[in-house]
Amino acid sequence: MKLLEDRIRKDGKVLGGDVLKVDSFLNHQIDVPFLCELGKEFHRLFDGEGVNKILTVEASGIGIACVTAQYFHCPVVFAKKSKTSNLSGDMLSAEVHSYTHGVTNHVLVSGAYLSSSDHILILDDFLANGCALEGLLAICRQAGATVVGCGTVIEKQYQGGGDRIRARGIRVESLAKVASMKAGEIQFS
Ligand code: 5GP
């Protein structure tokens, strides 16, 4: 998506450890009208697939998930990284290694909010090694829900997570695919 590639070139900063920082518009400060354009694109890609729920993981997936949900007219469920006192009843869970924090989180979704009748679109801000999407796919499997596909705003394609998931027959759409990056230079696929 050219609009997104241009914005990444303009505002993105490549940090050490293969991290692309886009927190001036995507996942810290949020440019809502800009994210609406991304949400419309996810809607165009997955329209007609019967999506009735969007699943993401806290915290940085929540912004794009909520904006996109407006176009699907559906709720957002986000996996929580800690068990809070208001989480009760049956739980769906998975281990997710955090790429940016370097820790493994036991992420949780209340069984009340995902069921076998759901058609889920999984969304996240970034796709690197694929751990976050794998965890969310595992949670959907536990619920018996149908996964329509996965969408990510930025896929660092050279890290291989997206292609490993695609190889299993799961649809993965990313709005910008980074082929390589180093300070001051980002190449898109
Ligand atoms: P994965 O689980 O695919 O290895 O990494 C995806 C998760 O790690 C995303 O939820 C995202 O929050 C974080 N992440 C991975 N790579 C980057 C990056 O280059 N920049 C930022 N800001 N987050 C990233």
Residues whose N, C-alpha, C, O or C-beta is under 5 A from the ligand:
A	BS01	5GP	D18 V19 L20 K21 S60 H97 Y99 T100 D124 F126 L127 A128 N129 G130 C131 A132 L133 G161
